[in-house]
Amino acid sequence: MSLRQLSTFRLRSSLLLGSLLLAGTFSATAAEQLRQPIAKGVYEMAFSQQENALWVATTQSRQTDKGGVVYRLDPTTLEVTQAIHNDIKPYGAAIDTRTQTLWFGNSTDGMVTAIDAKTGDVKGRVVLDARKRTETERPLQPRQVLVDETSGTVYITGLGKESVIWAVDAEKMALKNTITGTGTYSTALALDADAKRLYSGNADGELVTIDTATQKVISRKKLLDDGKEHFFINLSLDTAGHRAFVADSKEKALLVVDLRDGKVLESIAVPEALAVLFNPARNEVYVTHRQAGQVSVIDTKTYKVIKTFDTPTHPNSLTLSADGKTLYVSVKQAGTRQQPATQPDDIIRIAL
């Protein structure tokens, strides 16, 4: 073989090897994701290790369906194994792992519903805001739902110009307190049970801290003084590291905040965010970018984006398996009130 032939052979071999490696990369990436259409109006999810189930709240069609459906999915295949029909629409979702009780916020009805995860039976409902919506009356809307298993309390953010957080006794299924003074459109909700601290974020650009022992707001801190509009729509905690990861729906940044003094430790450049979820098993945080159609994976040691998943059209909520090895993403189709989506929304299973 001449020198020229040898060079040509080596070049072709390199190109072939590169092509095989590239193909392998694409195959591995594709294998990481399983995508399954579920139903119209997919919102929040909850994972049950005991029941080996992923629960999904769906509101169905606004025009033709009065109520909604809670679906039980096989967490590996994403196949629907049970459908629990509700006469009112479920949005937010959380699970009490001690009692295997699912809690769903009913945003348009001002209630929260408890469902037995074993049987699918409705255990009860709690009215949070009984006012009827009129042209002048705007009842607060339940949004985020969170269970404090140490105290048997379910917390629900009540969305409005003057927001609240409702505290529900999980055993008695009764409203026991309404925490006021949480700011404009206080949507986010996260808990450090050991420290007896509940946190929220709002459209005033504030991190709100609540003492769960007294169930009162103890501080409202504006995180940035940059003259820009900030809406801290969701947050997730690293309780061991005393950090909050704060999603901003108005600016292209994910904030990392020291919970001990409220100082911003880092501003990570990402598209405008919606949901955020910290995974202590992998020291990663996941962020959905609704408009960009992406999910970011961020290393919480370096604060670098280490991977981006394309998840068109509108990635919405997040939840993790109990071992932290699988991420679930709800994805909404494009649509408006005037022109609703014609296709069902999806759930994506990502092997981490």
C-alpha positions as CSV (number, residue, x, y, z in Angstrom):
1,M,0.0,0.0,0.0
2,S,1.4,3.4,-1.0
3,L,1.7,6.3,1.4
4,R,-1.1,8.0,-0.4
5,Q,-3.4,4.9,-0.2
6,L,-2.5,4.5,3.5
7,S,-3.5,8.1,4.2
8,T,-6.8,7.7,2.3
9,F,-7.5,4.5,4.2
10,R,-6.9,6.2,7.6
11,L,-9.1,9.1,6.6
12,R,-12.0,6.9,5.6
13,S,-11.6,4.8,8.8
14,S,-11.6,7.9,10.9
15,L,-14.7,9.2,9.2
16,L,-16.5,5.8,9.6
17,L,-15.5,5.6,13.3
18,G,-16.7,9.2,13.8
19,S,-20.0,8.4,12.1
20,L,-20.5,5.3,14.3
21,L,-19.7,7.2,17.5
22,L,-22.1,10.0,16.5
23,A,-24.9,7.5,15.7
24,G,-24.3,5.9,19.0
25,T,-24.6,9.2,20.7
26,F,-27.9,10.0,19.0
27,S,-29.2,6.5,19.9
28,A,-28.3,6.9,23.5
29,T,-30.0,10.3,23.7
30,A,-33.1,8.9,22.1
31,A,-33.1,5.9,24.5
32,E,-33.1,8.3,27.4
33,Q,-36.6,9.5,26.7
34,L,-39.9,7.8,26.5
35,R,-42.8,10.0,25.4
36,Q,-46.5,9.2,25.8
37,P,-49.6,11.2,25.0
38,I,-52.0,11.1,27.9
39,A,-55.0,13.5,27.7
40,K,-55.9,17.1,27.3
41,G,-55.2,19.5,30.1
42,V,-52.2,17.8,31.8
43,Y,-50.9,19.7,34.8
44,E,-49.1,18.4,37.9
45,M,-47.8,14.9,38.8
46,A,-47.1,12.9,41.9
47,F,-44.9,9.7,42.2
48,S,-45.8,6.9,44.6
49,Q,-43.0,4.4,45.4
50,Q,-45.3,2.2,47.5
51,E,-47.8,1.9,44.7
52,N,-45.2,2.0,42.0
53,A,-47.3,4.6,40.2
54,L,-47.1,8.0,38.5
55,W,-50.2,10.0,39.1
56,V,-51.2,12.8,36.6
57,A,-53.8,15.5,37.1
58,T,-55.7,16.4,33.9
59,T,-58.5,18.9,33.4
60,Q,-59.6,17.5,30.0
61,S,-61.3,19.8,27.5
62,R,-62.5,23.2,28.8
63,Q,-65.3,23.3,26.3
64,T,-66.7,19.8,26.5
65,D,-65.7,18.3,29.9
66,K,-67.1,19.7,33.1
67,G,-64.8,17.7,35.3
68,G,-61.3,16.2,35.0
69,V,-59.5,12.9,35.3
70,V,-56.6,11.7,37.5
71,Y,-54.6,9.0,35.6
72,R,-52.5,6.4,37.2
73,L,-49.5,5.5,34.9
74,D,-47.0,2.7,34.9
75,P,-43.9,4.6,35.7
76,T,-41.8,2.5,33.4
77,T,-44.0,2.2,30.3
78,L,-46.2,5.3,31.0
79,E,-49.2,3.2,30.1
80,V,-52.5,4.2,31.8
81,T,-53.5,1.7,34.4
82,Q,-56.4,3.5,36.0
83,A,-58.5,6.6,35.3
84,I,-60.3,8.3,38.3
85,H,-63.0,10.7,37.0
86,N,-63.7,13.8,39.0
87,D,-66.7,16.2,38.8
88,I,-64.3,19.1,39.3
89,K,-61.0,19.8,37.6
90,P,-57.6,18.9,39.3
91,Y,-54.5,21.0,38.7
92,G,-51.8,20.9,41.4
93,A,-50.7,17.5,42.8
94,A,-48.9,16.1,45.9
95,I,-48.8,12.9,47.8
96,D,-48.7,12.0,51.5
97,T,-46.4,8.9,51.5
98,R,-47.4,8.0,55.1
99,T,-51.1,7.5,54.3
100,Q,-50.8,7.1,50.5
101,T,-53.2,10.0,50.1
102,L,-53.1,12.1,46.9
103,W,-54.0,15.8,47.2
104,F,-55.2,17.7,44.1
105,G,-55.8,21.5,44.0
106,N,-59.0,22.5,42.2
107,S,-58.0,25.9,40.9
108,T,-61.3,26.9,39.3
109,D,-63.4,25.7,42.3
110,G,-61.4,27.0,45.2
111,M,-61.0,23.5,46.8
112,V,-58.5,20.8,47.4
113,T,-59.4,17.1,47.0
114,A,-58.0,14.0,48.7
115,I,-57.9,10.7,46.9
116,D,-56.9,7.3,48.2
117,A,-53.9,6.2,46.1
118,K,-54.7,2.5,46.7
119,T,-58.3,2.5,45.8
120,G,-58.8,5.6,43.8
121,D,-61.7,6.7,46.0
122,V,-62.2,10.3,46.9
123,K,-61.6,10.6,50.7
124,G,-62.8,14.2,51.0
125,R,-62.7,17.8,49.9
126,V,-61.8,21.0,51.7
127,V,-63.3,24.3,50.6
128,L,-60.6,27.0,50.6
129,D,-62.4,30.0,49.0
130,A,-66.1,29.7,48.8
131,R,-66.7,33.0,47.0
132,K,-68.3,32.8,43.5
133,R,-66.5,34.4,40.6
134,T,-68.2,37.5,39.3
135,E,-67.2,40.5,37.3
136,T,-66.1,42.2,40.5
137,E,-65.3,39.2,42.8
138,R,-62.1,37.3,42.2
139,P,-61.8,34.3,44.5
140,L,-58.2,33.1,45.2
141,Q,-57.2,30.2,43.1
142,P,-55.4,27.2,44.6
143,R,-52.1,26.5,42.7
144,Q,-49.2,24.7,44.3
145,V,-49.9,21.8,46.7
146,L,-47.3,20.5,49.3
147,V,-47.6,18.0,52.1
148,D,-45.7,18.4,55.4
149,E,-45.7,14.8,56.7
150,T,-44.1,15.7,60.0
151,S,-47.0,17.8,61.1
152,G,-49.8,16.3,58.9
153,T,-50.4,19.6,57.2
154,V,-51.2,20.2,53.5
155,Y,-50.2,23.7,52.3
156,I,-51.7,25.2,49.2
157,T,-50.9,28.6,47.6
158,G,-53.9,30.8,47.0
159,L,-53.2,32.9,43.9
160,G,-54.3,36.6,43.7
161,K,-53.2,40.2,43.9
162,E,-53.1,39.6,47.7
163,S,-52.1,36.0,47.9
164,V,-52.4,33.6,50.8
165,I,-51.2,30.1,51.8
166,W,-53.9,27.7,53.1
167,A,-52.9,25.2,55.8
168,V,-55.2,22.1,55.8
169,D,-55.3,19.4,58.6
170,A,-54.6,16.3,56.5
171,E,-56.3,13.9,59.0
172,K,-59.4,16.0,59.8
173,M,-59.5,17.3,56.2
174,A,-60.3,20.7,57.4
175,L,-58.9,24.2,56.9
176,K,-57.0,25.1,60.0
177,N,-55.3,28.4,59.0
178,T,-54.9,31.0,56.3
179,I,-51.5,32.6,56.1
180,T,-51.7,36.1,54.7
181,G,-49.2,38.6,53.5
182,T,-47.4,36.5,50.9
183,G,-47.5,39.1,48.1
184,T,-48.8,39.4,44.6
185,Y,-49.4,36.1,42.8
186,S,-47.5,34.1,45.3
187,T,-47.3,30.8,43.4
188,A,-44.1,29.0,44.5
189,L,-44.1,26.6,47.5
190,A,-41.2,24.6,49.1
191,L,-40.7,23.2,52.6
192,D,-37.8,22.6,55.0
193,A,-39.6,20.4,57.5
194,D,-36.7,20.0,59.9
195,A,-36.1,23.8,60.1
196,K,-39.9,24.5,60.3
197,R,-39.7,26.8,57.4
198,L,-42.0,27.2,54.4
199,Y,-40.9,29.3,51.4
200,S,-42.8,31.0,48.6
201,G,-42.0,33.3,45.7
202,N,-44.1,35.9,44.1
203,A,-44.5,38.5,41.3
204,D,-43.1,41.2,43.5
205,G,-39.7,39.6,43.1
206,E,-39.6,38.4,46.7
207,L,-38.6,35.3,48.6
208,V,-41.2,34.8,51.3
209,T,-40.3,32.8,54.5
210,I,-42.9,31.4,56.8
211,D,-42.5,29.8,60.3
212,T,-44.5,26.6,60.2
213,A,-44.7,26.5,64.0
214,T,-46.6,29.8,64.1
215,Q,-47.8,29.7,60.5
216,K,-46.9,33.3,60.0
217,V,-44.7,35.2,57.5
218,I,-41.4,36.1,59.1
219,S,-39.7,37.8,56.1
220,R,-40.3,39.0,52.6
221,K,-37.0,39.7,50.9
222,K,-36.6,41.2,47.4
223,L,-33.9,39.2,45.9
224,L,-32.7,41.5,43.2
225,D,-32.5,45.3,43.1
226,D,-31.8,45.7,39.3
227,G,-34.9,47.7,38.2
228,K,-36.2,44.7,36.2
229,E,-39.5,42.8,36.6
230,H,-39.1,39.4,38.3
231,F,-41.7,36.7,38.8
232,F,-40.4,33.9,41.0
233,I,-42.9,31.4,39.9
234,N,-41.5,28.2,41.4
235,L,-38.7,27.2,43.7
236,S,-37.0,24.0,45.0
237,L,-34.8,23.5,48.1
238,D,-31.5,21.9,48.8
239,T,-32.1,21.7,52.5
240,A,-28.7,20.1,53.4
241,G,-26.9,22.9,51.6
242,H,-29.3,25.7,52.8
243,R,-30.0,26.7,49.2
244,A,-33.1,27.6,47.2
245,F,-33.2,27.3,43.4
246,V,-35.6,30.0,42.2
247,A,-37.3,30.0,38.8
248,D,-37.9,33.4,37.2
249,S,-40.6,33.5,34.5
250,K,-39.6,37.0,33.5
251,E,-35.8,37.0,33.2
252,K,-33.4,34.5,31.6
253,A,-31.8,33.3,34.9
254,L,-32.2,30.7,37.6
255,L,-31.2,32.1,40.9
256,V,-29.4,30.2,43.7
257,V,-30.2,31.8,47.1
258,D,-28.6,31.2,50.5
259,L,-31.6,30.5,52.8
260,R,-29.7,31.6,55.9
261,D,-29.4,35.2,54.8
262,G,-31.4,35.5,51.6
263,K,-28.3,36.5,49.5
264,V,-28.1,35.4,45.8
265,L,-25.2,33.1,45.4
266,E,-25.4,32.6,41.7
267,S,-27.4,33.6,38.7
268,I,-27.4,30.8,36.1
269,A,-28.1,31.8,32.5
270,V,-31.0,29.8,31.2
271,P,-34.2,30.7,29.3
272,E,-37.3,32.0,31.2
273,A,-38.3,29.2,33.6
274,L,-41.4,27.6,34.9
275,A,-40.9,24.5,37.0
276,V,-37.7,23.7,39.0
277,L,-36.7,20.6,40.9
278,F,-33.6,19.7,42.9
279,N,-32.3,16.1,42.9
280,P,-30.1,15.4,45.9
281,A,-29.3,11.9,44.7
282,R,-27.4,13.4,41.7
283,N,-26.6,17.0,42.9
284,E,-28.6,18.3,39.9
285,V,-31.4,20.7,39.4
286,Y,-33.9,20.5,36.5
287,V,-35.7,23.4,35.0
288,T,-38.6,23.6,32.4
289,H,-38.5,26.4,29.9
290,R,-42.1,26.6,28.6
291,Q,-41.5,29.0,25.7
292,A,-38.1,27.6,24.6
293,G,-39.5,24.0,24.7
294,Q,-36.6,22.7,26.7
295,V,-35.6,21.2,30.0
296,S,-32.2,22.1,31.5
297,V,-30.0,19.9,33.6
298,I,-27.7,21.9,35.9
299,D,-24.8,20.7,38.0
300,T,-25.4,22.2,41.5
301,K,-21.7,22.0,42.4
302,T,-20.5,24.0,39.4
303,Y,-23.8,25.8,38.5
304,K,-23.2,24.8,34.9
305,V,-25.8,23.6,32.4
306,I,-24.6,20.1,31.6
307,K,-27.4,18.9,29.4
308,T,-30.5,20.2,27.6
309,F,-33.4,18.1,26.5
310,D,-35.6,19.4,23.7
311,T,-39.2,18.7,24.8
312,P,-41.5,20.7,22.4
313,T,-44.0,22.2,22.7
314,H,-44.4,23.5,26.2
315,P,-42.7,21.6,29.0
316,N,-44.7,22.2,32.2
317,S,-44.2,20.4,35.5
318,L,-41.6,18.0,36.9
319,T,-41.4,15.1,39.3
320,L,-38.8,12.5,40.2
321,S,-38.9,8.8,41.1
322,A,-38.1,8.0,44.7
323,D,-34.5,6.9,43.9
324,G,-33.8,10.1,41.9
325,K,-32.9,8.1,38.8
326,T,-35.9,9.0,36.6
327,L,-37.3,12.4,35.7
328,Y,-40.9,12.9,34.6
329,V,-41.9,16.0,32.5
330,S,-45.4,17.0,31.6
331,V,-45.6,18.7,28.2
332,K,-48.5,20.8,27.0
333,Q,-49.5,21.3,23.4
334,A,-49.9,24.8,21.9
335,G,-53.3,26.3,22.4
336,T,-55.3,29.2,23.6
337,R,-58.8,29.8,25.1
338,Q,-60.0,30.8,21.6
339,Q,-58.2,27.9,19.8
340,P,-57.7,25.0,22.2
341,A,-55.1,22.3,21.5
342,T,-56.5,19.5,19.3
343,Q,-54.0,16.8,20.5
344,P,-53.5,15.4,24.0
345,D,-50.7,16.6,26.2
346,D,-47.7,14.3,26.9
347,I,-45.7,12.8,29.7
348,I,-42.0,12.2,29.1
349,R,-39.9,9.7,31.1
350,I,-36.2,10.6,31.1
351,A,-33.6,8.1,32.4
352,L,-31.0,10.2,34.3
